[in-house]
Amino acid sequence: MENCIFCRIVEKEIPATIVYEDDFVIAFRDLNPQAPEHILVIPRKHVPRIETLDPEDALLMGKVIVAAKRIAEGLGMKHGYRLVFNNGPDAGQEVEHVHLHLMGGRKFSWPAG
């Protein structure tokens, strides 16, 4: 999608602090971090929202979660971390490209808010 900021990051048209990438996933630091470590993990494929996922995207989304695990390990998040998908405006999704928030480096409370 030409107007999607995350697709433009995937295409390296917009700079980002990339912490991980492979053939299916790219991850970069959030510009508005909500924790000491706040990484956005996204599929390279443009998928606007969870409800627009196709059944064949199940493996891709698994790759997103496994990438988050690897990143957390690499950043030394030994005491835990939070993984969050926001889906739609009522949930706080600001960019219409599925993305996983990986947050760590501090203790979190519950409920999340």
LUMBAKOL-837944 format. One record per residue: residue number from 1; x, y, z of N, C-alpha, C, CB in turn. Coordinates in steps of 0.2 Angstrom, whole numbers. Glycine has a CB too. Layout:
N
<atom NUM; <X; Y; Z>; <X; Y; Z>; <X; Y; Z>; <X; Y; Z>>
...
***
This chain:
113
<atom 1; <4; -6; 0>; <0; 0; 0>; <4; 6; 0>; <-5; 0; 6>>
<atom 2; <4; 10; -5>; <8; 16; -6>; <8; 21; 0>; <7; 19; -12>>
<atom 3; <2; 22; 3>; <1; 27; 8>; <2; 24; 15>; <-6; 30; 8>>
<atom 4; <4; 18; 16>; <5; 15; 23>; <12; 16; 25>; <3; 7; 22>>
<atom 5; <12; 20; 31>; <19; 21; 33>; <23; 15; 35>; <18; 26; 40>>
<atom 6; <20; 10; 37>; <24; 4; 39>; <26; 0; 32>; <19; -1; 43>>
<atom 7; <22; 0; 27>; <24; -2; 21>; <30; 2; 18>; <19; -2; 15>>
<atom 8; <30; 8; 19>; <36; 12; 17>; <42; 11; 21>; <34; 20; 18>>
<atom 9; <41; 9; 27>; <47; 7; 31>; <50; 0; 29>; <45; 6; 39>>
<atom 10; <45; -4; 27>; <47; -11; 24>; <51; -10; 18>; <41; -15; 23>>
<atom 11; <49; -5; 14>; <53; -3; 7>; <59; 1; 8>; <48; 0; 2>>
<atom 12; <60; 3; 14>; <66; 7; 16>; <65; 14; 13>; <72; 4; 14>>
<atom 13; <59; 17; 12>; <58; 23; 10>; <58; 28; 15>; <51; 24; 6>>
<atom 14; <56; 26; 21>; <56; 30; 27>; <61; 27; 32>; <49; 30; 31>>
<atom 15; <65; 31; 35>; <70; 28; 40>; <67; 25; 47>; <76; 33; 42>>
<atom 16; <69; 20; 49>; <67; 17; 56>; <73; 14; 59>; <61; 12; 55>>
<atom 17; <73; 13; 66>; <78; 10; 69>; <76; 2; 69>; <79; 12; 76>>
<atom 18; <79; -1; 64>; <77; -8; 63>; <81; -13; 68>; <78; -10; 56>>
<atom 19; <78; -17; 72>; <81; -21; 76>; <81; -29; 74>; <78; -21; 83>>
<atom 20; <77; -30; 69>; <76; -37; 67>; <73; -37; 60>; <72; -42; 72>>
<atom 21; <75; -41; 55>; <72; -42; 49>; <73; -49; 46>; <73; -36; 44>>
<atom 22; <68; -52; 43>; <70; -58; 39>; <65; -57; 33>; <68; -64; 43>>
<atom 23; <64; -63; 29>; <60; -63; 23>; <53; -61; 24>; <61; -69; 20>>
<atom 24; <50; -62; 30>; <43; -61; 32>; <41; -56; 36>; <40; -68; 34>>
<atom 25; <46; -54; 41>; <45; -49; 46>; <50; -44; 47>; <44; -53; 53>>
<atom 26; <48; -38; 49>; <53; -33; 50>; <51; -30; 57>; <53; -27; 45>>
<atom 27; <56; -28; 61>; <54; -25; 68>; <58; -19; 69>; <55; -30; 73>>
<atom 28; <55; -14; 72>; <59; -7; 73>; <56; -4; 79>; <58; -3; 67>>
<atom 29; <60; 0; 82>; <59; 4; 88>; <53; 9; 87>; <65; 8; 91>>
<atom 30; <48; 9; 92>; <42; 13; 92>; <45; 20; 93>; <37; 11; 97>>
<atom 31; <42; 25; 89>; <44; 32; 90>; <41; 35; 96>; <42; 36; 84>>
<atom 32; <36; 32; 99>; <33; 35; 105>; <32; 29; 110>; <25; 37; 103>>
<atom 33; <38; 27; 113>; <39; 21; 117>; <35; 22; 123>; <46; 20; 119>>
<atom 34; <31; 16; 125>; <27; 16; 131>; <31; 12; 137>; <20; 13; 130>>
<atom 35; <37; 10; 135>; <41; 6; 140>; <48; 7; 138>; <39; -2; 140>>
<atom 36; <53; 5; 142>; <60; 6; 141>; <62; 3; 134>; <64; 4; 146>>
<atom 37; <59; -3; 133>; <60; -7; 126>; <53; -7; 123>; <63; -14; 127>>
<atom 38; <52; -4; 117>; <46; -4; 114>; <47; -5; 106>; <41; 2; 115>>
<atom 39; <46; -11; 104>; <47; -13; 97>; <41; -14; 94>; <52; -19; 97>>
<atom 40; <40; -12; 87>; <34; -14; 83>; <37; -20; 79>; <32; -8; 79>>
<atom 41; <33; -25; 79>; <35; -31; 74>; <29; -32; 69>; <36; -38; 79>>
<atom 42; <31; -31; 63>; <26; -31; 58>; <27; -36; 52>; <25; -24; 55>>
<atom 43; <22; -39; 49>; <23; -43; 43>; <25; -39; 37>; <17; -48; 42>>
<atom 44; <29; -41; 33>; <31; -37; 27>; <25; -36; 23>; <37; -40; 23>>
<atom 45; <21; -41; 23>; <14; -41; 19>; <10; -36; 22>; <11; -48; 18>>
<atom 46; <7; -32; 18>; <2; -27; 21>; <-5; -31; 22>; <0; -22; 16>>
<atom 47; <-6; -31; 29>; <-13; -33; 31>; <-16; -28; 36>; <-12; -40; 35>>
<atom 48; <-21; -25; 34>; <-24; -19; 38>; <-25; -20; 45>; <-29; -16; 34>>
<atom 49; <-29; -26; 46>; <-32; -27; 53>; <-32; -35; 53>; <-39; -24; 54>>
<atom 50; <-33; -37; 60>; <-34; -44; 61>; <-40; -47; 57>; <-35; -45; 69>>
<atom 51; <-45; -44; 57>; <-51; -47; 53>; <-50; -47; 46>; <-57; -43; 54>>
<atom 52; <-45; -44; 43>; <-43; -45; 36>; <-38; -50; 34>; <-41; -38; 33>>
<atom 53; <-36; -54; 40>; <-31; -59; 39>; <-35; -65; 35>; <-29; -62; 46>>
<atom 54; <-31; -68; 30>; <-34; -74; 27>; <-31; -80; 31>; <-31; -74; 19>>
<atom 55; <-35; -86; 30>; <-32; -92; 33>; <-25; -94; 32>; <-37; -98; 31>>
<atom 56; <-23; -92; 26>; <-16; -94; 24>; <-11; -89; 28>; <-15; -94; 17>>
<atom 57; <-13; -84; 31>; <-9; -79; 35>; <-7; -82; 42>; <-12; -73; 35>>
<atom 58; <-10; -88; 44>; <-9; -90; 50>; <-1; -91; 52>; <-12; -97; 52>>
<atom 59; <2; -94; 47>; <9; -95; 47>; <13; -89; 48>; <12; -100; 41>>
<atom 60; <11; -84; 44>; <14; -77; 44>; <14; -74; 51>; <11; -73; 39>>
<atom 61; <8; -75; 54>; <7; -72; 61>; <11; -75; 66>; <0; -71; 62>>
<atom 62; <12; -82; 65>; <16; -86; 69>; <23; -83; 69>; <16; -93; 68>>
<atom 63; <25; -82; 63>; <32; -79; 62>; <33; -72; 65>; <34; -78; 54>>
<atom 64; <28; -68; 65>; <28; -62; 69>; <29; -63; 76>; <21; -58; 68>>
<atom 65; <26; -68; 79>; <26; -69; 87>; <33; -72; 88>; <21; -74; 89>>
<atom 66; <35; -77; 84>; <42; -80; 85>; <47; -75; 84>; <43; -86; 80>>
<atom 67; <47; -70; 80>; <52; -64; 79>; <52; -60; 86>; <50; -60; 73>>
<atom 68; <46; -59; 88>; <45; -55; 95>; <49; -59; 100>; <38; -54; 97>>
<atom 69; <48; -65; 101>; <52; -69; 106>; <59; -69; 105>; <50; -77; 105>>
<atom 70; <62; -69; 99>; <69; -69; 97>; <72; -62; 99>; <70; -70; 90>>
<atom 71; <68; -57; 98>; <70; -50; 99>; <70; -49; 107>; <65; -45; 96>>
<atom 72; <65; -51; 110>; <65; -51; 118>; <71; -54; 121>; <58; -54; 120>>
<atom 73; <73; -60; 118>; <78; -64; 121>; <85; -60; 119>; <79; -71; 117>>
<atom 74; <85; -57; 113>; <91; -53; 112>; <92; -47; 116>; <91; -51; 104>>
<atom 75; <86; -44; 118>; <86; -38; 122>; <87; -39; 129>; <80; -34; 121>>
<atom 76; <87; -46; 131>; <88; -48; 138>; <82; -47; 142>; <94; -44; 141>>
<atom 77; <76; -48; 140>; <70; -47; 143>; <68; -53; 147>; <64; -45; 139>>
<atom 78; <73; -55; 152>; <72; -61; 156>; <67; -62; 161>; <79; -63; 159>>
<atom 79; <64; -56; 163>; <59; -56; 168>; <52; -55; 165>; <61; -50; 173>>
<atom 80; <51; -55; 159>; <45; -54; 156>; <44; -48; 151>; <40; -54; 161>>
<atom 81; <39; -49; 147>; <38; -44; 142>; <30; -44; 140>; <42; -44; 136>>
<atom 82; <28; -39; 137>; <21; -39; 135>; <20; -39; 127>; <17; -33; 138>>
<atom 83; <16; -43; 125>; <14; -43; 117>; <7; -40; 117>; <15; -50; 114>>
<atom 84; <6; -35; 112>; <0; -32; 111>; <-2; -31; 104>; <-1; -26; 115>>
<atom 85; <-8; -34; 102>; <-10; -32; 95>; <-16; -27; 97>; <-13; -38; 91>>
<atom 86; <-16; -21; 94>; <-22; -17; 94>; <-25; -17; 87>; <-20; -9; 96>>
<atom 87; <-32; -18; 88>; <-36; -20; 81>; <-42; -15; 81>; <-38; -27; 81>>
<atom 88; <-41; -10; 76>; <-46; -5; 75>; <-45; 1; 80>; <-53; -8; 77>>
<atom 89; <-49; 7; 78>; <-48; 13; 82>; <-50; 13; 89>; <-52; 18; 78>>
<atom 90; <-55; 9; 91>; <-57; 8; 98>; <-52; 5; 102>; <-64; 5; 98>>
<atom 91; <-48; 1; 99>; <-42; -2; 103>; <-36; 2; 102>; <-41; -9; 100>>
<atom 92; <-36; 7; 99>; <-30; 11; 99>; <-25; 10; 93>; <-26; 10; 105>>
<atom 93; <-28; 6; 88>; <-24; 5; 82>; <-23; 12; 78>; <-27; -1; 77>>
<atom 94; <-17; 14; 77>; <-16; 21; 73>; <-14; 20; 66>; <-11; 25; 77>>
<atom 95; <-11; 14; 65>; <-8; 13; 58>; <-12; 6; 55>; <0; 12; 58>>
<atom 96; <-15; 7; 50>; <-19; 1; 47>; <-14; -4; 43>; <-24; 4; 42>>
<atom 97; <-10; -7; 47>; <-6; -12; 45>; <-4; -16; 52>; <1; -9; 42>>
<atom 98; <-7; -22; 52>; <-6; -26; 58>; <1; -26; 61>; <-8; -34; 56>>
<atom 99; <1; -25; 67>; <8; -24; 71>; <7; -26; 78>; <11; -17; 70>>
<atom 100; <13; -29; 80>; <13; -32; 87>; <18; -27; 91>; <16; -39; 87>>
<atom 101; <15; -25; 96>; <19; -21; 101>; <23; -26; 106>; <15; -16; 105>>
<atom 102; <29; -26; 106>; <34; -29; 110>; <36; -24; 115>; <39; -33; 107>>
<atom 103; <34; -25; 122>; <36; -20; 127>; <39; -23; 133>; <30; -16; 129>>
<atom 104; <45; -21; 135>; <48; -24; 141>; <53; -19; 144>; <52; -30; 139>>
<atom 105; <56; -21; 149>; <61; -17; 153>; <58; -13; 159>; <63; -11; 148>>
<atom 106; <52; -15; 161>; <49; -13; 167>; <43; -17; 169>; <46; -5; 166>>
<atom 107; <41; -17; 175>; <35; -21; 177>; <29; -18; 175>; <35; -22; 185>>
<atom 108; <24; -22; 172>; <18; -19; 170>; <12; -21; 175>; <16; -22; 163>>
<atom 109; <7; -17; 175>; <1; -18; 179>; <-4; -21; 175>; <-1; -12; 183>>
<atom 110; <-10; -23; 178>; <-16; -26; 175>; <-22; -24; 179>; <-15; -34; 174>>
<atom 111; <-27; -22; 176>; <-28; -22; 169>; <-24; -17; 165>; <-36; -21; 167>>
<atom 112; <-23; -18; 158>; <-19; -14; 154>; <-22; -7; 153>; <-18; -18; 147>>
<atom 113; <-28; -6; 153>; <-31; 0; 152>; <-35; 1; 147>; <-25; 5; 152>>
***
